[in-house]
Amino acid sequence: MISMIERARVPDLPIATAIQLLSALEVRVDLRLFAPTAAAPPVVDRAHARCVAYVARSLERAGWLLATEVAVGDERWRGFIDVLAYHPSEQVLLVIEIKVDLNDIGALDRQLGGYERFAWTAASALGWRPRTVTGTLLLLATDSNDRRSTEHRTYLDRRFRIRAAGLMAIIKDPHVPPGRGERGLAMIDPQTRRTRWLLPTWLDGRRRAAAYADRAAYLAA
């Protein structure tokens, strides 16, 4: 049997048998199971951390309640919402995903969709009672992200119809919240202290260069 195992001739080797053999060989066995996640647990990412802190400060100044890196999901799906923002008087909830680099659009759509579904439960756990939930994508203001957004113009125009000016209006006065299923899209530059801190993308007609070429240029600034 040992010879067959060594030659990979046992197609259905029981886990208990494998562990017994490995233990006899003094091989440490560490068998762990993890639920699938929409995003990895928060890690040290300087660029992303700065963006999250900047967005949180800006929203707090506007009177919103904040929670960051909020774990959501169930036994089949898990993820971490970058920023969950709640306006207590108007009961509006923003589910904010911050991207330093815009990469997989399909994965982003699935990720944000999951966050929107579970945001109601997360808000309730915080004692919030939202009447509406709006998914929002905020991109670091880089030329790289502008180019990527234009490559996916059709999708972004269809799925993210609220842009920088509209989002700023909602943040300042959310008494008329977005419609069901609408999402927001804007850029941010954590280095600035301007009042209108949500910036337009190239999709909104902006033609001047972004504040940074890419992530590396932002970290070097």
TITOR-41615 format. One record per residue (C-alpha): residue in three letters; x, y, z negated. Coordinates in Angstrom, 3 decimals. Layout:
! TITOR-41615
<rec code="ALA" px="X" py="Y" pz="Z"/>
...
***
This chain:
! TITOR-41615
<rec code="MET" px="0.000" py="0.000" pz="0.000"/>
<rec code="ILE" px="2.826" py="2.413" pz="-0.879"/>
<rec code="SER" px="4.486" py="1.674" pz="2.446"/>
<rec code="MET" px="1.243" py="2.396" pz="4.310"/>
<rec code="ILE" px="0.772" py="5.661" pz="2.427"/>
<rec code="GLU" px="4.336" py="6.730" pz="3.239"/>
<rec code="ARG" px="3.665" py="6.074" pz="6.929"/>
<rec code="ALA" px="0.308" py="7.947" pz="6.852"/>
<rec code="ARG" px="-1.557" py="4.727" pz="7.633"/>
<rec code="VAL" px="-4.275" py="5.243" pz="4.971"/>
<rec code="PRO" px="-6.924" py="7.526" pz="6.494"/>
<rec code="ASP" px="-9.166" py="7.769" pz="3.406"/>
<rec code="LEU" px="-6.761" py="7.937" pz="0.493"/>
<rec code="PRO" px="-8.684" py="8.665" pz="-2.740"/>
<rec code="ILE" px="-7.575" py="11.831" pz="-4.528"/>
<rec code="ALA" px="-7.187" py="9.927" pz="-7.796"/>
<rec code="THR" px="-4.766" py="7.477" pz="-6.135"/>
<rec code="ALA" px="-2.760" py="10.289" pz="-4.560"/>
<rec code="ILE" px="-2.462" py="12.073" pz="-7.910"/>
<rec code="GLN" px="-1.390" py="8.824" pz="-9.606"/>
<rec code="LEU" px="1.366" py="8.283" pz="-7.060"/>
<rec code="LEU" px="2.565" py="11.884" pz="-7.223"/>
<rec code="SER" px="2.637" py="11.729" pz="-11.006"/>
<rec code="ALA" px="4.754" py="8.575" pz="-10.859"/>
<rec code="LEU" px="7.191" py="10.511" pz="-8.663"/>
<rec code="GLU" px="7.152" py="13.329" pz="-11.263"/>
<rec code="VAL" px="5.588" py="15.715" pz="-8.763"/>
<rec code="ARG" px="3.512" py="18.399" pz="-10.466"/>
<rec code="VAL" px="-0.069" py="18.374" pz="-9.153"/>
<rec code="ASP" px="-2.118" py="21.606" pz="-9.153"/>
<rec code="LEU" px="-5.457" py="21.068" pz="-7.425"/>
<rec code="ARG" px="-7.695" py="24.147" pz="-7.400"/>
<rec code="LEU" px="-10.804" py="25.069" pz="-5.429"/>
<rec code="PHE" px="-11.659" py="28.630" pz="-4.350"/>
<rec code="ALA" px="-14.928" py="29.981" pz="-2.994"/>
<rec code="PRO" px="-14.633" py="31.655" pz="0.427"/>
<rec code="THR" px="-14.053" py="35.388" pz="0.138"/>
<rec code="ALA" px="-14.861" py="38.290" pz="2.428"/>
<rec code="ALA" px="-11.711" py="40.002" pz="1.273"/>
<rec code="ALA" px="-8.725" py="39.091" pz="-0.839"/>
<rec code="PRO" px="-8.780" py="40.181" pz="-4.494"/>
<rec code="PRO" px="-7.418" py="43.692" pz="-4.990"/>
<rec code="VAL" px="-3.675" py="43.819" pz="-4.457"/>
<rec code="VAL" px="-1.135" py="46.578" pz="-4.740"/>
<rec code="ASP" px="-1.470" py="48.525" pz="-1.479"/>
<rec code="ARG" px="-0.255" py="52.066" pz="-2.004"/>
<rec code="ALA" px="-1.979" py="53.532" pz="1.022"/>
<rec code="HIS" px="-5.309" py="51.888" pz="0.266"/>
<rec code="ALA" px="-5.115" py="52.712" pz="-3.449"/>
<rec code="ARG" px="-4.534" py="56.392" pz="-2.673"/>
<rec code="CYS" px="-7.509" py="56.441" pz="-0.321"/>
<rec code="VAL" px="-9.798" py="54.811" pz="-2.898"/>
<rec code="ALA" px="-8.717" py="57.251" pz="-5.622"/>
<rec code="TYR" px="-9.200" py="60.223" pz="-3.283"/>
<rec code="VAL" px="-12.716" py="59.155" pz="-2.273"/>
<rec code="ALA" px="-13.675" py="58.457" pz="-5.895"/>
<rec code="ARG" px="-12.490" py="61.892" pz="-7.062"/>
<rec code="SER" px="-14.280" py="63.646" pz="-4.227"/>
<rec code="LEU" px="-17.579" py="61.895" pz="-4.955"/>
<rec code="GLU" px="-17.322" py="62.450" pz="-8.705"/>
<rec code="ARG" px="-16.913" py="66.177" pz="-8.106"/>
<rec code="ALA" px="-20.151" py="66.060" pz="-6.111"/>
<rec code="GLY" px="-22.036" py="64.492" pz="-9.031"/>
<rec code="TRP" px="-22.004" py="60.820" pz="-8.046"/>
<rec code="LEU" px="-21.411" py="57.905" pz="-10.422"/>
<rec code="LEU" px="-18.578" py="55.613" pz="-9.335"/>
<rec code="ALA" px="-17.363" py="52.038" pz="-9.571"/>
<rec code="THR" px="-14.340" py="50.772" pz="-7.618"/>
<rec code="GLU" px="-13.198" py="47.294" pz="-6.551"/>
<rec code="VAL" px="-16.596" py="45.837" pz="-7.473"/>
<rec code="ALA" px="-16.714" py="42.035" pz="-7.215"/>
<rec code="VAL" px="-19.853" py="40.781" pz="-5.461"/>
<rec code="GLY" px="-21.139" py="37.529" pz="-4.003"/>
<rec code="ASP" px="-22.328" py="34.070" pz="-4.952"/>
<rec code="GLU" px="-21.074" py="30.487" pz="-4.782"/>
<rec code="ARG" px="-20.856" py="30.652" pz="-0.970"/>
<rec code="TRP" px="-19.413" py="34.133" pz="-0.352"/>
<rec code="ARG" px="-17.387" py="36.624" pz="-2.368"/>
<rec code="GLY" px="-15.806" py="40.006" pz="-1.784"/>
<rec code="PHE" px="-14.809" py="43.318" pz="-3.358"/>
<rec code="ILE" px="-16.541" py="46.619" pz="-2.598"/>
<rec code="ASP" px="-13.936" py="49.396" pz="-2.454"/>
<rec code="VAL" px="-16.216" py="52.135" pz="-3.784"/>
<rec code="LEU" px="-19.802" py="51.881" pz="-5.017"/>
<rec code="ALA" px="-21.304" py="55.367" pz="-5.428"/>
<rec code="TYR" px="-24.687" py="56.151" pz="-6.985"/>
<rec code="HIS" px="-26.574" py="59.434" pz="-7.167"/>
<rec code="PRO" px="-28.617" py="59.151" pz="-10.374"/>
<rec code="SER" px="-31.347" py="61.711" pz="-9.672"/>
<rec code="GLU" px="-31.995" py="60.671" pz="-6.056"/>
<rec code="GLN" px="-31.262" py="56.953" pz="-6.598"/>
<rec code="VAL" px="-29.140" py="56.700" pz="-3.460"/>
<rec code="LEU" px="-26.395" py="54.063" pz="-3.311"/>
<rec code="LEU" px="-23.389" py="54.246" pz="-0.985"/>
<rec code="VAL" px="-21.434" py="51.063" pz="-0.273"/>
<rec code="ILE" px="-18.070" py="52.356" pz="0.917"/>
<rec code="GLU" px="-15.481" py="50.267" pz="2.723"/>
<rec code="ILE" px="-12.112" py="52.002" pz="3.201"/>
<rec code="LYS" px="-9.774" py="50.878" pz="5.968"/>
<rec code="VAL" px="-6.193" py="52.081" pz="6.272"/>
<rec code="ASP" px="-5.922" py="50.024" pz="9.480"/>
<rec code="LEU" px="-8.924" py="49.254" pz="11.681"/>
<rec code="ASN" px="-8.348" py="45.719" pz="12.938"/>
<rec code="ASP" px="-10.995" py="42.990" pz="13.274"/>
<rec code="ILE" px="-14.317" py="44.724" pz="14.029"/>
<rec code="GLY" px="-16.339" py="41.514" pz="13.841"/>
<rec code="ALA" px="-14.946" py="40.641" pz="10.415"/>
<rec code="LEU" px="-15.619" py="44.213" pz="9.288"/>
<rec code="ASP" px="-19.277" py="43.952" pz="10.316"/>
<rec code="ARG" px="-19.739" py="40.681" pz="8.428"/>
<rec code="GLN" px="-17.894" py="42.039" pz="5.411"/>
<rec code="LEU" px="-19.906" py="45.242" pz="5.174"/>
<rec code="GLY" px="-23.146" py="43.349" pz="5.775"/>
<rec code="GLY" px="-22.372" py="41.090" pz="2.813"/>
<rec code="TYR" px="-21.550" py="44.070" pz="0.637"/>
<rec code="GLU" px="-24.853" py="45.739" pz="1.514"/>
<rec code="ARG" px="-26.815" py="42.611" pz="0.586"/>
<rec code="PHE" px="-25.129" py="42.139" pz="-2.771"/>
<rec code="ALA" px="-24.912" py="45.846" pz="-3.638"/>
<rec code="TRP" px="-28.405" py="45.810" pz="-5.150"/>
<rec code="THR" px="-27.358" py="43.202" pz="-7.722"/>
<rec code="ALA" px="-24.057" py="44.967" pz="-8.423"/>
<rec code="ALA" px="-25.863" py="48.272" pz="-8.965"/>
<rec code="SER" px="-28.360" py="46.656" pz="-11.319"/>
<rec code="ALA" px="-25.501" py="45.207" pz="-13.398"/>
<rec code="LEU" px="-24.185" py="48.775" pz="-13.791"/>
<rec code="GLY" px="-27.589" py="50.023" pz="-14.954"/>
<rec code="TRP" px="-28.307" py="51.771" pz="-11.651"/>
<rec code="ARG" px="-31.685" py="51.579" pz="-9.917"/>
<rec code="PRO" px="-31.184" py="52.494" pz="-6.240"/>
<rec code="ARG" px="-34.083" py="53.023" pz="-3.856"/>
<rec code="THR" px="-31.838" py="52.884" pz="-0.792"/>
<rec code="VAL" px="-28.442" py="51.404" pz="0.132"/>
<rec code="THR" px="-26.198" py="52.782" pz="2.871"/>
<rec code="GLY" px="-23.043" py="51.103" pz="4.145"/>
<rec code="THR" px="-20.210" py="53.500" pz="4.947"/>
<rec code="LEU" px="-16.863" py="53.001" pz="6.682"/>
<rec code="LEU" px="-14.078" py="55.479" pz="5.917"/>
<rec code="LEU" px="-10.871" py="55.319" pz="7.951"/>
<rec code="LEU" px="-7.498" py="56.815" pz="7.122"/>
<rec code="ALA" px="-6.987" py="59.730" pz="9.532"/>
<rec code="THR" px="-4.449" py="58.167" pz="11.913"/>
<rec code="ASP" px="-4.022" py="58.186" pz="15.672"/>
<rec code="SER" px="-3.964" py="54.404" pz="15.498"/>
<rec code="ASN" px="-7.457" py="54.273" pz="13.961"/>
<rec code="ASP" px="-8.750" py="56.843" pz="16.456"/>
<rec code="ARG" px="-7.555" py="54.689" pz="19.342"/>
<rec code="ARG" px="-9.054" py="51.549" pz="17.851"/>
<rec code="SER" px="-12.387" py="53.272" pz="17.273"/>
<rec code="THR" px="-12.573" py="54.414" pz="20.903"/>
<rec code="GLU" px="-11.865" py="50.850" pz="22.042"/>
<rec code="HIS" px="-15.028" py="49.806" pz="20.179"/>
<rec code="ARG" px="-17.122" py="52.879" pz="20.958"/>
<rec code="THR" px="-20.233" py="50.963" pz="22.038"/>
<rec code="TYR" px="-20.387" py="48.912" pz="18.858"/>
<rec code="LEU" px="-19.572" py="51.788" pz="16.509"/>
<rec code="ASP" px="-22.051" py="54.147" pz="18.200"/>
<rec code="ARG" px="-24.772" py="51.553" pz="17.751"/>
<rec code="ARG" px="-23.971" py="50.411" pz="14.210"/>
<rec code="PHE" px="-22.514" py="53.565" pz="12.597"/>
<rec code="ARG" px="-24.795" py="56.390" pz="13.648"/>
<rec code="ILE" px="-24.184" py="58.757" pz="10.719"/>
<rec code="ARG" px="-20.949" py="60.642" pz="11.206"/>
<rec code="ALA" px="-18.808" py="63.016" pz="9.129"/>
<rec code="ALA" px="-21.155" py="66.027" pz="9.128"/>
<rec code="GLY" px="-24.195" py="63.884" pz="8.341"/>
<rec code="LEU" px="-22.374" py="62.060" pz="5.550"/>
<rec code="MET" px="-21.235" py="65.339" pz="3.998"/>
<rec code="ALA" px="-24.838" py="66.549" pz="4.032"/>
<rec code="ILE" px="-25.999" py="63.372" pz="2.280"/>
<rec code="ILE" px="-23.263" py="63.607" pz="-0.342"/>
<rec code="LYS" px="-24.065" py="67.245" pz="-1.092"/>
<rec code="ASP" px="-27.853" py="66.802" pz="-1.086"/>
<rec code="PRO" px="-29.091" py="63.185" pz="-0.931"/>
<rec code="HIS" px="-32.791" py="63.930" pz="-1.476"/>
<rec code="VAL" px="-33.428" py="62.724" pz="2.112"/>
<rec code="PRO" px="-31.468" py="59.444" pz="2.272"/>
<rec code="PRO" px="-30.492" py="57.654" pz="5.492"/>
<rec code="GLY" px="-32.959" py="55.299" pz="7.114"/>
<rec code="ARG" px="-32.915" py="51.588" pz="6.434"/>
<rec code="GLY" px="-29.962" py="49.866" pz="8.110"/>
<rec code="GLU" px="-28.154" py="53.073" pz="9.059"/>
<rec code="ARG" px="-24.420" py="53.274" pz="8.383"/>
<rec code="GLY" px="-21.891" py="56.073" pz="8.098"/>
<rec code="LEU" px="-18.476" py="56.531" pz="9.718"/>
<rec code="ALA" px="-15.835" py="59.189" pz="9.031"/>
<rec code="MET" px="-12.123" py="59.710" pz="8.432"/>
<rec code="ILE" px="-10.253" py="60.863" pz="5.341"/>
<rec code="ASP" px="-6.879" py="62.459" pz="4.607"/>
<rec code="PRO" px="-5.980" py="62.012" pz="0.913"/>
<rec code="GLN" px="-3.263" py="64.677" pz="1.215"/>
<rec code="THR" px="-5.751" py="67.498" pz="1.800"/>
<rec code="ARG" px="-7.928" py="69.350" pz="-0.709"/>
<rec code="ARG" px="-10.419" py="70.800" pz="1.736"/>
<rec code="THR" px="-14.074" py="71.096" pz="0.701"/>
<rec code="ARG" px="-15.326" py="69.212" pz="3.756"/>
<rec code="TRP" px="-13.194" py="66.188" pz="3.018"/>
<rec code="LEU" px="-14.934" py="63.831" pz="5.448"/>
<rec code="LEU" px="-13.360" py="64.273" pz="8.879"/>
<rec code="PRO" px="-14.702" py="63.460" pz="12.378"/>
<rec code="THR" px="-13.236" py="60.751" pz="14.577"/>
<rec code="TRP" px="-12.511" py="60.978" pz="18.284"/>
<rec code="LEU" px="-15.963" py="59.446" pz="18.784"/>
<rec code="ASP" px="-17.440" py="62.700" pz="17.480"/>
<rec code="GLY" px="-15.681" py="64.867" pz="20.032"/>
<rec code="ARG" px="-12.531" py="65.721" pz="18.061"/>
<rec code="ARG" px="-9.585" py="65.933" pz="20.427"/>
<rec code="ARG" px="-6.678" py="67.128" pz="18.325"/>
<rec code="ALA" px="-4.296" py="64.564" pz="16.903"/>
<rec code="ALA" px="-5.031" py="62.962" pz="13.558"/>
<rec code="ALA" px="-3.024" py="63.884" pz="10.478"/>
<rec code="TYR" px="-0.788" py="60.802" pz="10.814"/>
<rec code="ALA" px="0.336" py="58.472" pz="13.573"/>
<rec code="ASP" px="-0.253" py="55.325" pz="11.515"/>
<rec code="ARG" px="-0.025" py="53.830" pz="8.018"/>
<rec code="ALA" px="3.782" py="54.131" pz="7.886"/>
<rec code="ALA" px="3.640" py="57.830" pz="8.783"/>
<rec code="TYR" px="1.078" py="58.430" pz="6.038"/>
<rec code="LEU" px="3.226" py="56.711" pz="3.401"/>
<rec code="ALA" px="6.256" py="58.672" pz="4.540"/>
<rec code="ALA" px="4.447" py="62.035" pz="4.350"/>
***
